[in-house]
C-alpha cells in the first residue's frame, strides 16, 4: 500500500466530505506530518486536511494515511484479524458481520491497513463516562472503540470501502450503548 493510493481511493468515498484531519503513516503505522516530522496523537495541530496531504511532495515515502479521532471529532470501531482472506468481506468472521450490521446504516466501513481487519468511522456525540463502564479495547474479541473525548488516538484509513455512508453527526447513542453492552 502507498499513501498516494489511499488518498486516491478516499477521494471516491464519503470521507472526503467530512472535514477530517489526517497524517501520513510509515510501514510500521507510525504517524508523520506532511513536513516529515512525527505527528503526535495528543496534538491536533500535527494533523492536516486532505488537501494538505495531497500537496506534500513526498507522497511516495509513506505507506498510508491516518485520521485523528480527536481533531476530527470522530468515533471509530476497529476489528482486528476478522478476515481470513485479505480485503475479502465474504471471509469475515461472524463477529465482524454482526458489528458491520450494527453500523451499516450510518457508519463508513472499510478494510483496514493490513487488509485483514475492518474499520468503522462515524460522527456521534461522546458517551459520558463510557470508559468507566465499558472496554476501550476488548482484546479477547480483537475489538476496539474510540471516541474523541479520550486521549489522543488516530486510526489508519485506506479508502478500501465496504459501506460508503456519510459521516454526518447524528445521534445514535442507543445503538452505541447496545454495541458497548454486547461487546
C-alpha positions in Angstrom: 0.0 0.0 0.0 1.1 3.6 -0.6 -0.1 6.9 0.7 -1.0 8.1 -2.8 -3.1 5.1 -3.4 -5.0 5.7 -0.1 -5.6 9.4 -1.0 -6.8 8.4 -4.4 -9.3 5.9 -3.1 -10.5 8.2 -0.3 -11.3 10.8 -3.0 -14.1 8.4 -4.2 -15.6 8.0 -0.7 -17.8 10.0 1.7 -14.7 10.5 3.9 -13.8 13.4 1.5 -16.9 15.3 2.6 -16.2 15.1 6.3 -13.6 17.7 7.1 -11.3 15.1 8.7 -7.7 15.8 9.9 -5.0 13.4 8.6 -1.4 12.4 8.9 0.9 10.0 7.0 1.9 6.6 8.2 5.1 4.8 7.7 5.2 1.0 7.1 5.0 0.4 10.9 1.9 2.7 11.2 3.8 5.4 12.9 2.3 8.9 12.3 4.1 11.7 10.4 3.2 15.2 9.4 3.4 16.4 5.8 6.7 18.1 6.7 8.3 14.8 7.7 8.2 15.5 11.4 6.4 13.0 13.7 2.7 13.6 14.2 1.6 13.4 17.8 -1.8 11.8 18.6 -2.3 14.2 21.5 -1.6 17.3 19.4 -4.3 18.1 16.9 -2.1 20.7 15.2 0.0 17.9 13.8 -2.9 16.6 11.7 -3.9 18.4 8.5 -6.6 18.4 5.8 -6.8 16.0 2.9 -5.8 18.8 0.6 -2.6 19.5 2.7 -1.6 15.8 2.4 -2.1 15.9 -1.4 0.2 18.9 -1.6 3.0 17.0 0.0 5.9 16.4 -2.4 7.0 13.2 -0.5 3.9 11.0 -1.0 6.0 8.1 -2.2 7.8 8.0 1.2 4.8 6.9 3.2 2.9 3.6 3.3 -0.5 5.1 4.2 -2.6 7.7 6.0 -4.5 8.0 9.2 -7.1 10.2 10.6 -7.1 11.8 14.1 -10.0 10.8 16.2 -9.8 13.9 18.4 -9.0 16.5 15.7 -11.8 15.1 13.5 -14.4 14.7 16.3 -14.8 11.2 15.2 -15.7 7.8 16.7 -14.2 4.6 15.4 -14.5 0.8 15.8 -11.6 -1.4 14.9 -12.0 -5.1 14.4 -8.6 -6.9 14.1 -7.9 -10.1 12.2 -11.5 -10.7 11.3 -11.0 -11.7 7.7 -9.3 -14.9 6.5 -8.6 -13.5 3.1 -7.2 -10.0 2.5 -9.8 -7.4 1.6 -12.5 -10.1 1.1 -15.6 -9.3 3.0 -17.0 -12.8 2.2 -14.4 -14.2 4.6 -15.5 -12.1 7.5 -15.9 -13.7 10.9 -19.4 -13.8 12.5 -18.3 -11.1 14.9 -17.3 -8.8 12.1 -20.6 -9.5 10.2 -22.6 -8.6 13.4 -20.6 -5.5 14.1 -20.9 -4.3 10.5 -24.6 -4.8 10.5 -24.8 -2.7 13.7 -23.2 0.3 11.9 -24.1 -0.2 8.2 -27.0 2.3 8.3 -24.8 5.2 9.5 -21.1 4.3 9.6 -18.4 4.4 7.0 -16.9 0.9 6.8 -13.6 -0.1 5.1 -10.9 -2.7 5.1 -8.0 -1.9 7.5 -4.4 -1.1 6.7 -3.4 -4.8 6.9 -6.4 -5.9 4.8 -7.4 -8.5 7.4 -9.4 -6.2 9.7 -12.3 -3.8 9.5 -12.5 -0.1 10.4 -15.8 1.7 11.0 -15.9 5.5 11.3 -18.8 7.7 12.3 -19.6 11.0 14.0 -21.5 10.7 17.2 -21.8 12.7 20.4 -19.5 11.2 23.1 -21.0 8.9 25.6 -20.3 10.3 29.0 -18.0 8.2 31.3 -18.1 5.3 28.9 -14.6 4.3 29.9 -15.8 3.7 33.4 -18.4 1.2 32.2 -17.1 -0.3 29.0 -13.9 -1.7 27.5 -11.9 0.6 25.3 -10.3 -2.5 23.9 -11.7 -6.0 24.2 -8.6 -8.0 23.5 -10.4 -11.3 23.6 -12.5 -10.2 20.6 -9.9 -8.0 18.9 -12.4 -5.2 19.1 -11.7 -1.5 20.0 -14.0 1.5 20.3 -12.7 5.1 20.2 -14.4 8.3 20.8 -12.9 11.8 20.5 -13.1 12.8 24.2 -10.5 10.2 25.1 -6.7 10.6 25.0 -5.0 11.0 21.6 -5.9 8.4 19.0 -5.5 8.0 15.3 -6.7 5.3 13.0 -5.4 4.3 9.6 -7.7 4.8 6.7 -7.4 3.1 3.4 -10.3 4.1 1.2 -10.9 0.4 0.6 -14.6 1.0 1.2 -17.2 -1.6 2.1 -20.1 0.8 3.2 -19.8 4.4 2.0 -22.1 6.3 4.3 -21.6 9.9 5.1 -20.1 10.8 8.5 -22.8 13.3 9.4 -23.1 13.8 13.1 -26.3 12.1 14.0 -27.2 10.9 17.5 -27.1 7.1 17.6 -26.4 6.8 21.3 -28.8 3.9 21.8 -27.0 1.9 19.1 -23.6 2.7 20.6 -24.8 1.8 24.1 -26.2 -1.5 22.8 -22.9 -2.2 20.9 -20.8 -1.5 24.0 -23.0 -3.6 26.3 -22.8 -6.6 23.9 -19.0 -6.4 23.2 
